[in-house]
Amino acid sequence: LKLQFLYFIAQEMKKHKHLMDQPSQIRNVSVVGQVDHGVATLVHALESHVMPDKGECEAEPVSKLLHYDCAEGEFLIHLIDSIETKNTDLSEAAPLLHTTDGLVLVIDCVEGMSTFTDMLLHRVTCDQIQTVLMLNKVDRMLLELQLSPEEIYQSLFRTVSVVSSIDSDTTWNPANNEVCFGSALHSWAFTLGQFAERYSSKFGIDTTRMTRKLWGDNFFSPTTRKWYRVKCAPPPDGSERAFCMFIMQPLQAMFEAVMNRNTEMLEKMLKAVNITLTPDEMKQQRVPLLKCVMGRFFPVSDTVLHMVVTKLPSPKESQAHRARRLYTGSDDKYCDMLRTCDPEAPLLMYITCTRSYVRGSRAVFGRVFSGKLSTGSAVRVMGDREVFTAEVSEVFLMSGSRCEAIEEVPCGNVLCLKFKGNESKFARATVTDATITDCQPLRGTRHCVLPVVYVTVEPFHQTDLGKLLEGLKHLAHSYPLAQCSQSETGTHVIAAGDERHLTICVAKKLKDASGVLFRTSDPMVSLRETISRNSRVRTVNGHNSVGCSTEQLGEDLCRHIEENKMHAGMDTSSRARVYADRFDWDVPDTKRVWCFGPDLHGPNVLVDMTRGVHNMHELRDSFTSAWSWVTSQGQLCEEPLRGVQMDITDIATHADAPEGSKQMYLTAKKSFFECCRASQPRLMEPVFLSHIRAAGQIDDILHVLQEKRCTILGSESGPQVFDVRAYLPVAESFRIVSSLRCNLRSYSVQVDNVFDHWQHVNGDPLVSGGHAFRLVNEVRLAKGMAPLDVG
């Protein structure tokens, strides 16, 4: 048996190596969806096409290798675990979206859209990643809810319409076979085209036309045997909607025959669809028998994988239209080789994460975009903070929990590899041939979760500080949602998107990475400081004098900068056009923008509005450095600034002033600081868009939300539950699930939070006794600062 298994592996690897050299026959795909919508179940069903696993687990898989053979040809499918099924969240998927060309989005057709799904569709549309849909848990409509065929159609139609309405440029039409319906749990799914193939010969209609008739307001009359297209008026008497008549009624009859143990009717129906079951299979209980029958009728793996190979692009097709978005440089030769997916071109690869283990040691995961990666080759690595050369020690293909060593991987494929050295510093890095020095890195991934919740950590025993620091360093590299930093007081801080992500960072990942005991503070919320009015000041510092004024940036411009739609890397003319066309700036002023802040990319702008000062270009570095410092540490509680435009209006330098940039840096910093102080500083707090689903009385749910300072956006009543959407301040989100469960006396509570916007904290933080004043002092106390003195 062992020899047979090894022979089988060898034959499969031979097929894989043959297909790896054909980018048009490769698909890099991820299955994504909200928690409990069936993502893990579907992935498990698709893994029936993976080579069987035997022996010890050799790897913690990041992708699975599937070989799929159909009428369109043979295909090699890399099924990438872009979202961990236990902790499904878009931001955990963000680093791996670089490696995928298409997504299978799973939606529970009973619960419908979620906050996560909405956010995901906006993200993948922006990143130009094509998506197909699977409306899962149709079996619940038939067995649990016992809906009529028309009610099932209306529910499915409503879900598809809501998904398609999120972005006007992208729609999903079941008549185009880019949507399937089924049950991942029972291992069946179908597209309209599969039913159309069965009915087209009966009606003498080609399959494409028949597919279109099975969706929408198409009715068929058995009496007249005519088709009717009805939009507004009621359909003729005796006619029924085609989807209900030809799809849902046969499925409903099949379900009833199985669940009622009507063997005679079941055998008759199975014979009509050419399905044969053994006597032992016919003796199964109701649910196992239903799974067996429906799995033979429309296997979920065949349906979904056929949708993948026919509706999602190959690496060559995907890179052709995503190249300019992925590459940070100009449209040069390296962008061309990225666009063409050329295996003969120089190497260009992107490493996404270091989360996989291969044969007992940590390895990195990535994708080759052009050229080939070989074992033992020397490469140039462009990381987040440094550029260095390294040597590839081993290259692997992942197939379930087994890994296969391979000498060479051509472009269009994903892989795991090991370098000689510390793998953690390779995460989110661009890799090229060692001889190439003028290639620009691929664009880093944007995370949809802003780190607005943080804790401080310190070891129980100071002798373990070194191990804790190594754990924090590893956490920052391997987990993209975590931001690890050190304050000026020496405190180590971990920031994440919400309380759940913070728990993952601290309770699991940092504990595993450091291996020491440590204590943490209570979770706190990151704030922002801003201004509430415009002001103008002049500051004299020794021989130098700087005049400046502040203005409030609009919310649209702040979001534009935060979403990286406008950044310091843009050329001046392109950025000026955005300012002028979208935000109504004067064209001459748009070209005077020096930088953003903090760190040259935050939502604050420094503008040179001086006239007749001839040496401004020599002083620019001093002013931009001062602006970066001032915007990173506000004067209230050293939180970053947001929404501030600083105009440099005048500069005067005494003839006897000492040369050097330090004098001007200090003067500029003092001037910016005093100008912000004169602009009546205010606090801003982060706000979640919260989707609450709970069983109970709607009044009890709303009562808890109002106590949490929520702004209710709307509510809907679903099957046995209420869905509420609201704006929830992040500071009030801690333990909200416990509060709802206690008030409703029910454990059926689910809360999905997504960062949405910043809002002003009511009150003047410089007036003693108010909420804003107390909030400022709480933050100052946590940072080891003295209380705010407003005397």
N, C-alpha and C positions, 0 to 999 in steps of 0.2 A: 504493500500500500504506500509506503514511504517513497519507493522508487517511482510508482505511478504518479504520485503527487508532484515529485520533483520534475518528472517529464512534462506534466501538465503546466507547471510554472514556466519551464523553459520554452514551451510552445507559445504560451501567452506573452511572454516577454519578447519573443521574436516578432509577434504581431504588433506589439506596442512600439518597438523600435522602428518598424516599418512605417507606422502611422505618424510617429513623432516627426518624421522628415517631411510631412505633408500638412502645412498649416491650414489648408482649406478643409481638412478632415478632422480638425481638432476643435473642441469646445471647452472653454474655461467657464464654469458655471458655479453659482452659489445658490443654495436654497435658503430663503430668509422669510421671516414672519414674526408676528407677535407671540409672546409666551402663551402656551396652551392652544394655539391655532393649528398645531399638528406638524410643525417643522421637523421635529425629531422622528416622528412616526414615518413621515414621507421619506426622509433620508434613509431610514432603516429599510424601507421597502425598495428604494432604488439600489441599495447595496446588494440586492440579489444578483446584480450584474458584475459585482466585484469578484475576483478570484477568491476561492474559499480560503479562510485562515486556518492554519494548523500549527501546532507547536506553540512556543512561547511568544508573547507579544514583544516585537522588536522595536516598535515605535509608538509614540503618542501622535496619531495622525492629524495633520492639518488639511490634507486632501485625500480623496479616494480616486483610484484610477479605474474607469469603467470602459469596457469595450462593447460597443453597440453596433449590431449589424441589422440593416433594414433595406428596403427597396432602393433608397437613395445612395446606398453604399456602406462601407465600414467607417466607423467614427471612433475616435479616442476622446473620452470625456473626462476632464479633470473636475471632479466634484469637490469644490473648495469649501471648507468649513469656515465661511466668512463670519458666521454668527454662532456663538456657543449656545447650544439649545437649552442649557439650564439657566443661562443668564442672557437671554436675547435682548440685545440693545444695538441700535444702529451705530453708536460710537465705537463699540467693540469691533464692528465690522469695518469701520472706516479705513484702517490701515490696509486691509486685504481687498478693498474695492479696486486697488490698482491692478491686482492680478486677475480679476474676473472680467469677462466680456459680456456676460448676460446673467440675469437673475430669474429664478423661479420664485415668485411671491405667493406665499400661502395665506389665504384669508378664510377665517371661519365664517361661513355663509349665514350662520345663525346669529352670531354676535356682530358681524359686519365690521366696518372700518374701526380702527383704533388710532390713538394719537401716534403710536409708533409707525403704523402703516402710512399715515399722512406725511410724517416727517421723512420716511424712507423714500417715498415716491418723489418728493421735492428734491431730495439729495441725488438720486440716481438720474433724474431728468437733467439736473445741472451738470452731472458728470458724464452725460451722454451714454449711459449704460442701458441697453435694451432689456426689457422685462416681459415675461409671460406670467399669466395668472393661473392659480389653481384655487377654485372655490371648494373648500374642504368641508367635511361633515354634512354632506347631503343626506347621509343615512339618518341623522338626527331628525331631519324634517319628515322623513317617512316613518320612522319607528317611534321616536319620542314625542314629537309635536303633532304627528299625524295630520299634516297639512294636505289640502287638496292640490292637484296638479297646477291649477291656476294660481293658488297662493304661493306655491313653490316658485313658479315662474316669476311672479311679481317680486318676490324677495330676492331672487338671483338677479333679476333685471335692475333692481334698485341698487344692489351692491356694485354691479359692473358700472352703472351710471355714476355713482358717487366716486369710484376709483378714477374713472375717465374724466371727471370734472375737475380733478385736482390741478391738472396742467392742460391748457388748451392745445398745446402742440403734440400731446401724446394721448391716444385713446386706445382702448382695448375692445375689440369686437369679437364675440364668440363665433360669428359667421366667418371670420378669417382664421379660425382654428388656433388662435393665440390665447384662448381661455379654455380650461378644462374643468369639469365638474366631477366630484367623486368623494371617496372616503379613504384617506390614507390608512386608517385603522383597519378597515376591511379589505385593503389592497385592491381597490378598483377605482377607475376614473375613465372618463370618456370625453371626447370632443364632439362637436356637432358633425364634423366630417366623417367620423366613424359610423355614426348612425346614417348619414347621407349615403355612404357607400352601400348600405344594406337596402335602402329604399329607392335609389336612383333607377335601378333596372326595373323595379316594379312599376314606377310611374313614367318610365321612358324619359327621364330628365337627367342631364349630366350632373356629376357629383357637386360641382361648384354651385350650380343654380339650386340644387336640392339643399345644400348647406345653408344658403341664404334664406331659404323658405322656412328653415327650422328655428329661426330666431326673429323676434319682433312681432308685428301685428299681421302675421300671415295665418289665415284660417283655411280649413279644408272641410268641405261638406261631403260626408260619405254617401248622401242620397244622390246629389247631382254629380259627385266626383269632380268638383271644380274647386279651384283655389280662389281665395278672396284676399285682397289687400285692404285692410280696414284700419284707419287711423282714429277717426273721431266717432263715426256712426257705429251703432252696435252691429255685430256680425250677423249674417243671415241665420234664420232659424235652422237648427240642426248642425251647424258648422262649429268646429272647435279650433282653438289655437293649435298650430302644427307642433310646437314644442310639447304641449300637454298631451296631444293625441299620440304622437309617434315616439315620444321619448319617456315622459313621466308616467303615462298610463301603463306601458309595458313593464317599466321598472317597478311600479307599484304592484302590478299583478305578480311579478316574480317574487317580490318581498312577501306578499301575502301568502303565496303558495309555500314558501319556505317556512315562514313563521307559524303558519297554521297546520304544518305537516301534511299538506295536500299532495301526496306523492304522485297521484295520477296526473294532476294538473302540472306539477313540476316537471315530470318526465316528458310530457307533451311539449312544454315550453323549451326544455333543453334540446329536444330533438329538432325543434324549429330553428334553433340558432347553432346547431351542429356542435353541441357540447355533450361529452360522454363522461359520466362519473362511475367509479367502481362501486360495487356493493358496500364496501367498507366506508366509502365517502358518503354514500346515501344514508348510512346509519348514524351519522354525526348529529349532535345536538343542533338546535336552531341557529345560533349565532355562528358556530364553526362551519355549519353547512352553508349559510348565507355567504360567509367569507370565501369559501371554496367555489361556490357557484359564480359569484360576481368577479372573483379573481380570474376565473377561466373566461368569463364573458368579455371584460375589458380590464386586463392587467394594468395596474397603476404605473408600473415601471415602463411598459411599452408606450403607454399614452404620454407620459411626461417626457421620456427621453426622445420620443419622436417629435414632440413639440420643441424640444431643445435643439435638435439637429436641423430642423426645418425653419424655425422662427428666430433663433438667436444667431448672432454673427460668429464667424470664425475669427481667430486672431488677426489674420490678414485684413479682413473686412473691418474689424473693430479699430485696429490701429490706424487705418487709413483716415478715419474721421475723428479720432481722439488724439492724434499725434500733437497737434498744436496746444491742446489743453494739458497734456502730460509733460511736455518739454518746456523748461523754463527759459531756454535760450532763444535766439532768433531762428528764422526759418533757414537753417544752414544744412550742411550735409548730414549731420547727426540727426536732425529732425527728419530728413528724407529717409534715412535708413530705419528710423523708428516707424515712419509711415508705411514703408514697403514691406516690413517684416522680412528682411533679407538675411538668409542664413549665411551668406558669403561675406556679409559686412562685418565690421568690427563689433565686438561684444558691447551690448548695452542691456543692463539688467537692473531690476529694482528689488531690494530686500524689504519685506514688510514687517516681519516679527521674528522673535527668537523663542516661540512658545512650544516648539516640538522637541521631543527627545528621540534620538535615533540610536538604538543599541547602547543605551545606558548613559549617553552624554548629550549635552544640549547642542542643537543644530539650528540653523536659520532657514527661513522659508522665503522663497521669492519667485520671480518670473523672468524669463529671458525674453527681451523684446526684439533684439536683433543679434545676429552672429550666433556663436556657439560657446557654451561654457564647458571646459574640459577639466578633468581631475589633474592636479598638479600645476595648473596654469597660474601665472602671476597676474594680479588684477590691481586696479586703482579704485579705492573705495572713497566715495564722497559722502561722509556722514553729516549729522546735524551740526557737529561742532568742529570736526577736523577732517582733513584729507590725508590718506596714507595708503601705502601699498601692502598687500597681503598675498598669501599663497593658499589656493584651494586644496584642501587635503583629501576630501571625499565628496562625491556627488551621489544622491539617492533619488529614486522614484518612490512615491508613497502609494501603496495599494492596501487599503484597510489598515490593519495593525502591523502589516509586514512591509519592510522596505527592501528595495533591490538596488544594489550598487550598480552604477553605470559609468562608463568612461566619458561620455559626451552627451550634452543635452542641447538640441537646436532651439532656435527662437520659436515662440508661440507656446512653449510648455512651462509648467510650474514644477518646482523641484525643491528638495531639501539639500543643504550642503553644510559642510564643516570647514572652517578656516583654522589655520594654526594661530592660536591666540584666544583672546577673550571674545566670545561670540556676542556678548551683550552690546558692544559698541557698534555692531554692524546693523542693528535694527534701523529701519526707515532710511536706508542708504542706497545710493546709486553706484553701480559697479560697472567699470569699463576695463578695456585692456590696459595693462600697466604702461604701455608706450603712448597712450593718448593723454594729452594734458589740456586740450582746449575744448573738451566736451563739457557742457553744462549739465547739472543734475536734473533729474526728473522732479516734477512738482510734488511737494510733500502733501500728505493727506490732511484735509480739514476735518476736525472732529465736531460733531453736532452737539456735544455736551460741553458747556462752558464750566470750568472748575470753580464753582461758586460756594462749595462747602469744604471746610478744612478742619484738621485737628493738628495738634502738636504732639510729637512723640519724643520720648526719652527712655533710655534703658534703665531697668531696675538697678543694675550694677554698672558703675561707670567703667569698669574694666571691659564691658561688652560694647562700648561705644564704637570701636572700630568695626566690629561685625555688623552693628546696626547701620553704620554709614555705607558699608558694602551692600547691605540689603536694600537701602534706599536708592543707591545708584543702580542696582539691578532692576528695581521696581520702575524707576523712571525710564529705563530703556525698553523694558519688555512689556509694560502695560501702558498703552497710549492714553488712557483716561486719567492717569495720575500725574500730578505735577509736584515734584519734590523740591523744596528750597530751604534756605537757611536765612532767618531774619538777622537784623543787625545785632540783636541781643544774643545770638547764638542758638536760638530755638530752631529745631528741625520741624518743618511743616509739610504735611501731605494734603493736597487739595484734589477734589474730584467733583463730578457732576451733581451728585445727590447723595443722600444718606446711604442708599444701597451700594453705590459704587465705592463709597468710602469704606463701608464694611468689608467689601471684597478686597480693597487695597490693604487695609490694616489687619483684619482678622485672618485673612488667608494668605495673600500673596507676600506681604512683608514678613509674616511669621515664617513662611516656608523659605524665603530668600535669606533671612538673617539668621534664623535658628536660635534666637535669644529671646528672653523675656523683656517686655517693655511696657510702659504705661502711656496712655493717651489722654488728652483733654476731652471735654465735651465738644461735640460738633459746633462749629461756628460758621457764620455766613460771610462771604466776601462782599464788601460794599464798594461803591464808587463815590467819588466826590466830584461835584460840579459847581457851576456858578448860577446865580439867579438874576443877575443884571450885568450890563456892560459897564466898564470903567476905564479910566485912563490915568496913568501915573508916570512920574519921572523920578528915576533913582540916580543919585550921585554916590559914587564909591571911589573916593580918592581923586584920581585924575580923570576917571571915565564917567560919562553920563549916558544913560539909556532911557529913552521914552518908549512906552508900549501901551497897548490898549487891548481889552478883551471883548470878545463877542461870543454869543452862544451858538454852537453848531446845531443845525437841525437834526432831528432824529433820523431822517432818511439818509443823510450824509454819514452819520455815525454808523448806521447799519451797513452802509455801502463799504466803509473802510473795514469794519469788523468781519465782514464776509469775504474780505480779500478781493473784492471787485475793483478796488483802487488801492494801489500799494506803491511803496517807494521804488520798486523795480520797473514800474511803467515809464516809458519815455515821456518827456515833458509835454509834447504836443498831444498825445493820446489822453493824458491825464487832464490837460487843460480843456479838451473838448468835452470830457465828462462833466467837469465843473460847470462849463458854460451851458451845455445843452440840458443837463438834468437838474442842476441846482441854481441856475440863473446867476452865476458869478460873471463879473465883467471879464472879458477875455484878457486884457492886460494883467489883471490881478491874478488870474489862474496860473500864470507863468512865474509868479513870485512866491509860490508855495515852496518852502524849503524842506519840510519833513513832517512826519507824523510822530506821535509819541504816546506812551513810552516805547522804548526799543525800536523806534522808527516805523512802527506799524499799528499803533493804537489809535483810537478815535479822537485824537486831538491834533490840531493843525498849527504849525508855526509859519507865519507869512512875513516876508520882508516888504514893508510898505514905505521904506525910506526913499527919499529923493535927494540926489546930488551927493551921496556918500560914495566915494570912489573906491574905497578899500573894503567893501562889504564882503567880497569873495574871500578875502584873507581872514575874515572874522567868522565865517560861516560855521566852521567846526566848533568854535567856542559856543556859539548860540545853540546849535543843535544838541550838543552835549548837555548844556544847561537845561534845555527844554526836556530832554529825555529824563533828567534827574527830577525836575519839578513835577512832571506828569506821572512819575512812578510813585511819588510819596506826597500825597496831599497834606495840607496843614492841619486838618481836623484830627485824623487818626492814622495818617500815613497810608491811606488807601489810594489806589490809582485814580487819576482824573479821567473824566469822560465828558465829551461834548464841549470842549473849550477851544476857541480859536484865539491865538495870541498874535497880534500884529505889532511888529517892530516899527515904530513911527519915526524915531529920531535917534541919532547917535552923535555924541560929542566927545572927542578925545583931546586932552591937553597936549600941547607940543612937548612938554617935559615928561609925559607919561612913560613909564618903563615899558620896554618892548616885551612881548610874550603874550601868549593866549590866555594864561592863567588869570591875569587881571581882568580881562574882558569876560571870561567865564564866570568869575565870582560876581561881577557887576550884573551880568545878564541873569544869573540865577536869583540874585536878590531882587532885581526888577520884576521878573516873572512872578516870584513869590508874593511880593507886595501887591502886584496888580490882581492876582487871584484873591488875596485877602480883601481887597477893596470891592470885589465883585459879589460880596455876600455869599460865601460858600454854603452849599447844601449837600445833603447825603442822598444817594440813590441805592435802592435795594433790588436784588434780582427777583423775578417773578416767573413761576412755572405756568405753562398751559397744562392744566390737570384734567385727566379723563377719569372720572370716578364711576365704577360699576359696582352696585351693591344691591343686596336683597333686603327689603324693608320698606318702611313708610317714607315717602319722599319728604315729608315735613321734618322727620328726624334727621335725614341726610342734610337737608338745607340748614337746619339748626347748627349742626357741627361745622359746616362750611362757613356760615356767617361768623361763628366764634373765631374762626381762623382767618378772618379778614379777607375772605374770598369775594371775587366779583363773579357772579353767576352769569354764564353766557347762554345756557340753554339746557334743557333736560328732555329726555325721551323715556318712554316706558317700553321695555322689551319683555321677552318671555320670562316672567318671574323676577325680573331685576329692573332697576332704574339706571339709566346712563345720564351722568351730569358732566358738563364741561364748564370749567371755571378757571379764572386766573387766581393762582394760589401763591402768595409770597413765600419765598424759599424758607424764610425764618419760621414760618408756621407749618412747614411740611413735615417736621420731625414728629414721628409717632402719630401721624394722622390716621394711619390704618388702625392702630390700637384704639384711637378715640372713636372711630366709626363703628368698630366691632363692639365696643363697650356700650355705645349709645343705641345701636340697633339690635344688640344681643344676638348677633349673627356673625359667623366666620366667613360668609360669602361676600367678601369685600376685595376689590382690586383697584389699585390706584396707579395710573401711568402718568409720570411727570416728564415734561420736556421744557427746557429753558425757552422762554419766549421773549422777554424784554426787561428793561430796567425801568423802575418807576421812582418818583421822588418820595422821600420819606417826609411825612407831614411834620411841620414845625421847624423852627429855627434851631440848629444845633448849638448856637452860641447863647441861647436863652435858657437859663437854669430851670430845671423842673420838668421840661417837656420830654416827649418820647424820643425825639432826635438827640437831645442832650444826653439822655441815659444810654442810648445806643452807642454814641461816640465814646463815652467813658467805659462801657463794657469792652469795646474793642481795644481801647488804650490799655485797660487793665490786663487783658489777655496778652498784649504785646509787651508788657513790662514797662509801659510809659506812665508818666505822672497824670493824674486827672486833669481834665481841661479846665483852665482858669479863665472864667468869664468876667472876673472882677475888673 
